[in-house]
Amino acid sequence: MKKLPVGVVGFRGYSGAELVHILERHPHAAPVEIEHRADAQAAPALGPRHPVIPCTPEAIAGHGLAAVFLATPADVSMELAPGILERGIKVIDLSGAFRLRTPDVYARWYKEAHSQPALLAQAAYGLPEFCRSRIRSAQLIANPGCYPTAANLAIRPLVDAGVADRAAGIVCDAKSGVSGAGRKASLKSSFCEITGNFSAYSLLDHRHVPEILQNSGLEEFELSFVAHLLPVDRGILETIYFRTAAKRVEEIVEVYGKRYSGEPFVRLYPPGHVPDLRAVERTNFCDLGVKLDPATGRGVVVSAIDNLVKGAAGQAVQNMNLALGFAETEALL
């Protein structure tokens, strides 16, 4: 069976390279690298090279691509997406360009105006566990952020089932490996700054907060989110604290069990057991574990993902599989 060519813009970055790696083992799709950088030689490709074409709508259309992944900064995605979409090619964007619903919310959290506001309503949010039906028919798919993926898979079932006391607030203590900052060199992500260190950043104004709110059902005053940088290369672990009237941890586990029954990439741990980073490294799984103290009503859910896979490239391929009619798990299990 001939493989469909799919383009990867930003293949020199960590998420883009992870995309190429996953697509190399896909039975129905083959990666085509799309060069958008004027200073390409300044950032060598990570891994073997594949067919390379220039990043123009004409070249992309002429190569017969079924879909294009944009593993690029938000401003670059906004610039490139319209021309690709006009030629009837599906776009799966890994940046934050199209995740939020209104340009006003985008401007508040990203500190700049949105240059393609009309596309916000067109974009399907690419969290398959909650948006699968719309993803299948979408031309533009906004791949979720890494922190919101782990957070919403943990929080939304609690909110939907009404088992979390929203008046008491929910605290999301989130930790990420350094690859989440991207491949571009910076002092903050350099070896001497990271190794043996642990730091919090973007307190109270992290740009992933509105994405969590938009898809969890929480209001801003109900959520406290703090991101931390771990001295590891990859992985996200979020420790989420909530209050509940539930008297048995099995009640909470049952909420997750019902919500994610049949979901191929959500793994639920037995009551009282929680995941760690190693359990999800280089996989497309989100692992969830719950602990409860019935006497005080304190609950904790731990959510773990690989930020480059379920938090980026793996979920993007999961979305591509849905959009192109492949089995959702192709190349991911």
Secondary structure, 3 states (H helix, E strand, C coil): CCCEEEEEECCCCHHHHHHHHHHHCCCCEEEEEEECCCCHHHCCCCCCCCCEEECCHHHHHHCCCCEEEECCCHHHHHHHHHHHHHCCCEEEECCCCCCCCCHHHHHHHHCCCCCCCHHHHHCEECCHHHHHHHHHHCCEEECCCHHHHHHHHHHHHHHHHCCCCHHHCEEEEEEECHHHHCCCCCCCCCHHHHCCCCEEECCCCCCCHHHHHHHHCCCHHHEEEEEEECCCCCCEEEEEEEECCCCCHHHHHHHHHHHCCCCCCEEECCCCCCCCHHHHCCCCCEEEEEEEECCCCEEEEEEEECCCHHHHHHHHHHHHHHHHCCCCCCCCC
